[in-house]
Amino acid sequence: MVGDHGEIVKENKLEEVEPSNPPVRDNQAIKQAVSDVFGLSSREVGMHSAAINTLIDYAVSQSDDPTPENVKWAIRQLYLKVGTPPLGENVITYLSRYAYLAMEQNKISKELKKYEQFK
């Protein structure tokens, strides 16, 4: 390639660089997706905030790609797996309790495997 003054200039080739940081998940969009699954109003979302966060953590742990659609899918799968809550119990609290216990069980299993690696 020839420069402005007639000299030969090497062409710089740009290399594609993969981003080193994983994409940041949009918590507001994910919370909106969860509220859509249960048909919650904004007031109800505030009331069940802790349970919704537990369900989101569970759904994210079940998927490689934490998009709102995948979170919805994981929560629906959880509902199909666990079933209808007992009479008088809220669906969100019932599912979030199961999700919490399942995540704790996975955490304990991983810790136990660290000790069992020498067997």
N, C-alpha and C positions, 0 to 999 in steps of 0.2 A: 504494500500500500504506500502511496506517495503522500507526504505531508504538504502543508501550505507553502513551504519554501523549496520544494523539489527534493527533499531528502527522503530516503526510504525509512518507513516507520513500520515496526512490527505490529501486527494486529493483536490486540489483547482479547483473549477468549475468556468469557465469563463462565465460571463453573456453577452448576446448580448446587445449591447448598440446602440440605435437608434441615428443617427447623429442629433444634435440639430440645425445645420445650414442647410438651404435649399440649394440645389445644385446651384452652381454659373452658370449662363447662359453664354454661349460662344457668346459674342457679334459679334465677327468676323464671326462665322459660321452663325449666324442669319442674319447679313448684306448680306452675300453671298447668303443666301436663298432668301432674298427679291430681290436682284439684279437678281437672276435667274427667279423669277416670272415675272419681267418686261423686262428681256433680256438686262440688262444694262452692259456697259463696266465699267472698273475700273475708268475711267475718269468721266463718267456720275454719278457713285456712289458718287464721291467727289462733283460734282455739286449739287446733290439732297440730300446731307447728312442730312440736317434738316428735310426734308420731309420724308426721310426713317426712321429716328429716331422716328418721330411722328407715322408713321405707325407701327413700332415695338412696341412702347408703347401701342398703341391701341390693337394690336394683342395679346400682353402679358396680357392685362387686360381682354381679351375675353376668355383666356384659363387658366386652372389650371396648365398646364405643358408647360413652355415656351421653347419647343424644336423647332429647325428650321422647322420641318415638320408642327407643329401646327401653327407656325407663318405664313407659306405659306398658310395653309388652311384658317386661319382667314382673310388674305388679299384677297384671292380669293372670300371668302364669302362676304366681304365688296364690292368688285367689282360687284358681282352679285346683291347685294342689292342696290347700288347707281346707277349702270349703266354706260353707256358711257358718257364721259365728253362732254360739248358743243364744237362745232367746234373751233379749234385753241387753246384749253386748254390742257395742259399736263395731262396725266392720273395720274401720281404720285402726282403732286401738287393738283389736284382735289380730289383724295382720301384722301390725308393727311389733307386737309382742312376739309373734312367731319369728319375724324377721330378725329381731334382736337376739333371740335364743339361737337361731341358726347361725348368725354371724359369730356369736360367742363360742358355739360348738366348733366352728371352723378354726377359730383362733386357738382354742385349746388343743384341737387335733394337730395343728401345725407345731405348737410348742412341744407336744408329746413326741412328735416325730423327730425333733431335734435330739431328744434323749435316746430314742430308739435306733438311731443311725448306727450304733456300734454293735448291735445284736447280730 
